[in-house]
Structures are given as C-alpha cells and as structure tokens.
Amino acid sequence: MAAVELDIASTFTIDDLVELPHHRPCNLSGREHFETCKSRTTVVSNVSVEKRDRTPTFPFRWNEENNMTLQSDLNAITANVKQQAPTEVFAAMEAANVKLADSGLANKAAARGQSIPEFELPDANGNLVRSKDLLRKGPVVISFYRGVWCPYCSVELKALQDRLADITQRGATLVAISPQTPDSSLTTKEKLELAFPVLSDVGNVLARKFGLVFALDPTLRPIYTAFGIDLQASNGDASWELPVSATYVVGSDGKIVDVFVDVDYRNRLEPDVILQWLDKAH
C-alpha cells in the first residue's frame, strides 16, 4: 500500500469548532457520567495507510431540537473520523487507545485528597501564572488538554467557555494547560475565543508531576504527521509526549476535591459535573 498524505483540515477545522453551541446540562453524578456518557470500542488491527479522497465535512449542524451534551458532540467527531478516515488508520487509533489503557497510567495519576504540586506557568501572553495566587482566590479547575490541533480538545474548551460564568460564580478559577508553546497557546485562546487562562507546560513538566504523561505510540506518529499535526512545532520539542485527558477540581487548600482522568482522548468530563464538584469544594 502506498503512503498517504492526509490533511486533517479536510475533515475538521477550528473555525467550525468555534461555532459549536451551548450544551444541554448533564445531571448525572461523576461516576454515573463516567459509566453512562462515554463510549469505548476495542478494535485492534495492524496498520497500513492508503491514500483516499475525502470530502471536507463536519458533523455538527445545530438546531433547537439537537440539544447535545459535550460527550455527544465528541462522539459525533469520532463517528465522522470513522466514516472518513482509512479503515487501517481508525483501527490503529483504537489499538493505541487499548494499549495505553492497558498500561495502567490512569491509576497512577494524582488522586482525590492529594495536594497538587505548586506550579508557575506562562499564559498565552507570556505572563507567569502561579498556583498559589490562584488558590488564594478560591477553588481552581484545571483542564489538561493535548493541543489546539486536537478537535476533541477544542470542543471541550469551548464547552468550558460556555460554562465559565457558572464556574466563576462559584468563586473558582478555570485554567487550561497543555504542552504547547506560548505562541501555540495564544492561537488556542484567540481561535476559540477563550476568556480564561491558557497555560503552557512545555516539556510536560507539570503534567508529569500529576502522573498524566505518555509518549505517543510509534504507530500513530506517521499518521499524525500525515494529518498535518506537527507536535514538534506545537510543543517546541521532539519528545512526542502528551498528557492524557484530565480535569481536576482543587480546593483553596490545594487538595484535589475530585478528578476525571481518561486515557481515551475522545472522552471528557461534562462541565455540569465540574459544577457539582465545585459545590462540594465549599
């Protein structure tokens, strides 16, 4: 089979993601959400990439009757990828997800009741943001994401932006953290029109302290490159390392009130569950 040059923009564009609507509230508790709102598949296959022509499409067409949750939006992305990507590519992504799940990484992440490591990270404008300053104001919501190149991350960040007023009304501060350079973080903030701090954890130094870091599976690296994803340029290093999806609600005492960690990047925590956890933080 011939090698392929795929362009992820032919399927997903950040401009499309910006237009996503507000999401229907999820009334499930954290555990119920974890079991009910997410979906997993376990397709395992060897990978070879073959060239295909694909028509640019995006799955979201909002109307008043289509009142979706965050996870349903994410599931729609997955369905679109499965429909348009070469079968071998989708199978390779599934296999890598299963391999990462089997590694037990999620069980090694910082857990409820633990104190978070102190941090000092630059925001999108290069200004240093210190955890101790954030905690002086009240609880902190920390969202670890992969990067602006990831459509799942972009959808999640927009969903958090949609509920930002509800978060701040509870006296909390929301920050999003990725291994992207400050320039890439600025792109994230501007394209998604985010009003909360987007911080750069270059080298995954902080994410590593949280126990969230993994190296992208070698089988996925040529696929990401074919998709036009340049992690070296985005993150400023050649490590191929990323954080798994994670959301932490931290009390003003610096201790973790609750946490969502999922090695499958297609699953994220509903913002309404974050609000429930914040209510427990007081």
C-alpha positions as CSV (number, residue, x, y, z in Angstrom):
1,M,0.0,0.0,0.0
2,A,1.2,3.5,-0.8
3,A,2.0,6.0,1.9
4,V,-0.6,8.8,2.3
5,E,-0.6,12.5,2.8
6,L,-3.7,13.3,4.7
7,D,-4.8,16.8,5.8
8,I,-6.8,16.9,9.0
9,A,-8.2,20.2,8.0
10,S,-10.1,18.4,5.2
11,T,-12.2,16.9,7.9
12,F,-12.1,19.3,10.9
13,T,-11.3,23.0,11.1
14,I,-11.0,25.1,14.2
15,D,-13.3,27.7,12.7
16,D,-16.1,25.1,12.6
17,L,-15.4,24.2,16.2
18,V,-15.8,27.8,17.3
19,E,-19.4,27.8,16.1
20,L,-20.4,25.0,18.4
21,P,-23.5,25.8,20.5
22,H,-24.1,25.6,24.2
23,H,-24.6,22.1,25.6
24,R,-27.5,20.5,27.3
25,P,-26.7,20.1,31.1
26,C,-25.8,16.6,32.2
27,N,-27.5,15.8,35.5
28,L,-25.5,12.7,36.3
29,S,-23.0,12.4,39.1
30,G,-19.4,11.9,38.4
31,R,-19.4,8.1,38.5
32,E,-22.8,7.9,36.7
33,H,-21.4,10.2,34.0
34,F,-18.3,8.1,33.7
35,E,-20.3,5.0,33.1
36,T,-23.1,6.4,31.0
37,C,-21.9,9.3,28.9
38,K,-18.8,7.8,27.5
39,S,-18.4,5.1,24.9
40,R,-15.4,2.8,24.2
41,T,-14.5,0.5,21.4
42,T,-11.7,-2.1,21.3
43,V,-10.9,-2.7,17.6
44,V,-7.3,-3.9,17.3
45,S,-5.6,-4.2,13.9
46,N,-2.2,-3.8,12.2
47,V,-1.9,-0.5,10.4
48,S,-1.0,0.5,6.9
49,V,-2.1,3.8,5.4
50,E,-3.6,4.0,1.9
51,K,-4.4,7.2,0.0
52,R,-8.1,8.1,-0.2
53,D,-10.0,11.1,-1.4
54,R,-12.2,12.7,1.2
55,T,-14.8,15.4,1.0
56,P,-14.5,18.2,3.7
57,T,-17.4,17.8,6.2
58,F,-18.1,18.5,9.8
59,P,-20.8,16.6,11.8
60,F,-22.3,19.5,13.8
61,R,-25.3,21.3,12.4
62,W,-27.1,22.9,15.3
63,N,-30.8,23.3,15.8
64,E,-33.1,23.8,18.8
65,E,-34.1,20.1,18.8
66,N,-30.5,18.9,18.7
67,N,-29.7,19.8,22.3
68,M,-26.4,17.9,22.8
69,T,-24.1,17.2,25.7
70,L,-20.4,17.6,25.4
71,Q,-19.9,13.9,25.1
72,S,-22.4,13.6,22.3
73,D,-20.5,16.2,20.4
74,L,-17.3,14.3,20.9
75,N,-19.0,11.0,19.8
76,A,-20.1,12.8,16.7
77,I,-16.4,13.7,15.9
78,T,-15.5,10.0,16.4
79,A,-18.3,8.9,14.1
80,N,-17.1,11.4,11.4
81,V,-13.5,10.2,11.7
82,K,-14.5,6.6,11.4
83,Q,-16.6,7.4,8.3
84,Q,-13.9,9.4,6.5
85,A,-10.5,8.0,7.7
86,P,-9.0,4.9,6.1
87,T,-10.1,1.8,8.0
88,E,-6.5,1.0,8.9
89,V,-5.9,4.4,10.4
90,F,-9.0,4.2,12.6
91,A,-8.0,0.7,13.7
92,A,-4.5,1.9,14.6
93,M,-6.0,4.7,16.8
94,E,-8.2,2.1,18.5
95,A,-5.3,-0.2,19.1
96,A,-3.2,2.6,20.6
97,N,-6.0,3.6,22.9
98,V,-6.3,0.0,24.1
99,K,-2.5,-0.3,24.6
100,L,-2.5,3.0,26.7
101,A,-5.4,1.8,28.8
102,D,-3.7,-1.5,29.5
103,S,-0.6,0.4,30.7
104,G,-2.5,1.5,33.9
105,L,-1.4,5.1,33.5
106,A,-4.8,6.4,34.7
107,N,-4.4,4.7,38.0
108,K,-1.1,6.5,38.6
109,A,-2.5,10.0,38.2
110,A,-2.8,12.4,41.1
111,A,-6.0,11.4,43.0
112,R,-8.7,12.8,45.2
113,G,-7.4,14.1,48.6
114,Q,-3.8,14.7,47.4
115,S,-2.2,18.1,47.3
116,I,-1.4,19.4,43.8
117,P,2.2,20.3,43.1
118,E,2.8,24.1,43.0
119,F,3.3,25.5,39.6
120,E,4.3,28.6,37.8
121,L,3.5,28.6,34.1
122,P,3.3,31.2,31.3
123,D,-0.1,32.1,29.9
124,A,-0.7,32.9,26.2
125,N,0.8,36.3,26.6
126,G,3.9,35.1,28.4
127,N,2.7,36.3,31.9
128,L,3.5,33.9,34.7
129,V,0.6,32.3,36.5
130,R,1.3,30.9,39.9
131,S,-0.9,28.2,41.6
132,K,-0.6,29.8,45.0
133,D,-2.0,33.1,43.6
134,L,-4.9,31.2,42.0
135,L,-5.7,29.3,45.2
136,R,-5.8,32.5,47.3
137,K,-8.9,33.4,45.3
138,G,-10.7,30.1,45.9
139,P,-11.1,26.7,44.2
140,V,-9.3,26.1,40.9
141,V,-10.4,24.0,37.9
142,I,-7.5,22.6,35.9
143,S,-8.1,21.1,32.5
144,F,-5.2,19.3,30.9
145,Y,-5.6,19.1,27.1
146,R,-3.4,17.9,24.2
147,G,-3.4,21.0,21.9
148,V,-5.4,23.2,19.5
149,W,-4.7,20.7,16.7
150,C,-7.0,18.2,18.6
151,P,-10.7,18.7,17.6
152,Y,-11.8,16.9,20.8
153,C,-9.8,19.4,22.9
154,S,-11.2,22.3,21.0
155,V,-14.8,21.2,21.6
156,E,-14.1,20.6,25.3
157,L,-12.5,24.1,25.7
158,K,-15.5,25.7,24.0
159,A,-17.8,23.8,26.3
160,L,-15.9,25.1,29.3
161,Q,-16.0,28.6,27.9
162,D,-19.8,28.2,27.7
163,R,-20.0,27.4,31.4
164,L,-17.3,29.9,32.5
165,A,-19.8,32.2,34.2
166,D,-21.2,29.3,36.2
167,I,-17.7,28.4,37.3
168,T,-16.7,31.9,38.3
169,Q,-20.0,32.4,40.1
170,R,-18.9,29.6,42.4
171,G,-15.7,31.6,43.3
172,A,-13.5,29.3,41.2
173,T,-10.8,30.0,38.6
174,L,-10.6,27.9,35.4
175,V,-7.2,27.3,33.7
176,A,-6.4,25.0,30.8
177,I,-2.9,23.5,30.5
178,S,-1.2,21.9,27.5
179,P,2.4,21.2,26.4
180,Q,2.1,23.8,23.7
181,T,4.4,26.7,23.5
182,P,3.0,30.1,24.5
183,D,2.6,31.0,20.8
184,S,0.5,27.9,20.2
185,S,-1.4,28.6,23.4
186,L,-2.2,32.1,22.0
187,T,-3.5,30.5,18.9
188,T,-5.8,28.3,21.0
189,K,-7.1,31.3,23.0
190,E,-7.7,33.5,20.0
191,K,-9.3,31.0,17.7
192,L,-11.6,29.5,20.3
193,E,-12.2,33.0,21.9
194,L,-11.4,31.8,25.4
195,A,-11.8,34.2,28.3
196,F,-9.9,32.0,30.8
197,P,-6.1,31.5,31.1
198,V,-4.5,29.0,28.7
199,L,-1.1,28.0,30.2
200,S,1.9,26.4,28.6
201,D,3.5,23.4,30.2
202,V,6.4,23.0,27.8
203,G,8.1,19.6,28.3
204,N,5.0,18.4,30.3
205,V,6.9,19.2,33.5
206,L,3.7,19.8,35.5
207,A,1.7,17.1,33.8
208,R,4.4,14.6,34.6
209,K,4.1,15.6,38.3
210,F,0.4,14.9,38.0
211,G,1.2,11.5,36.5
212,L,-0.5,12.2,33.2
213,V,2.3,12.0,30.6
214,F,2.7,9.3,27.9
215,A,4.6,9.0,24.7
216,L,2.5,8.8,21.6
217,D,2.6,5.3,20.2
218,P,5.1,4.9,17.4
219,T,2.4,3.5,15.1
220,L,0.5,6.8,15.4
221,R,3.4,9.2,14.7
222,P,3.4,8.8,10.9
223,I,-0.4,9.1,10.9
224,Y,-0.3,12.3,12.9
225,T,2.3,13.7,10.6
226,A,0.1,12.7,7.6
227,F,-2.8,14.5,9.3
228,G,-0.6,17.7,9.3
229,I,-0.1,17.6,13.1
230,D,3.4,18.9,13.9
231,L,3.9,18.2,17.5
232,Q,7.5,19.3,17.4
233,A,6.5,22.8,16.2
234,S,3.4,23.0,18.5
235,N,5.2,21.8,21.7
236,G,8.7,23.0,21.0
237,D,10.4,19.6,21.5
238,A,10.7,16.2,19.7
239,S,9.5,14.0,22.6
240,W,6.1,13.0,21.1
241,E,4.8,13.2,24.7
242,L,1.3,14.3,25.6
243,P,-0.9,14.5,28.7
244,V,-4.0,12.2,28.9
245,S,-7.3,14.0,29.2
246,A,-7.8,15.1,32.8
247,T,-9.8,17.6,34.8
248,Y,-9.1,18.5,38.4
249,V,-11.2,20.5,40.8
250,V,-8.9,21.7,43.5
251,G,-10.0,23.3,46.8
252,S,-8.5,26.5,48.1
253,D,-6.3,24.4,50.4
254,G,-4.6,22.9,47.4
255,K,-6.1,19.5,47.8
256,I,-7.9,17.7,45.0
257,V,-11.7,17.6,45.6
258,D,-12.3,15.3,42.6
259,V,-10.7,14.3,39.4
260,F,-11.5,12.9,35.9
261,V,-8.7,11.1,34.1
262,D,-9.3,9.2,30.9
263,V,-6.5,7.7,28.6
264,D,-9.0,7.8,25.7
265,Y,-8.8,11.4,24.4
266,R,-12.3,11.1,23.0
267,N,-13.9,11.2,26.4
268,R,-14.1,14.3,28.5
269,L,-15.9,15.4,31.7
270,E,-19.2,17.2,31.3
271,P,-19.0,20.8,32.6
272,D,-22.1,20.3,34.7
273,V,-20.2,17.6,36.7
274,I,-17.4,20.2,37.3
275,L,-20.1,22.5,38.8
276,Q,-21.3,19.7,41.1
277,W,-17.7,19.1,42.3
278,L,-17.2,22.8,42.9
279,D,-20.4,22.8,45.0
280,K,-18.6,20.2,47.2
281,A,-15.5,22.3,47.4
282,H,-17.2,24.9,49.6
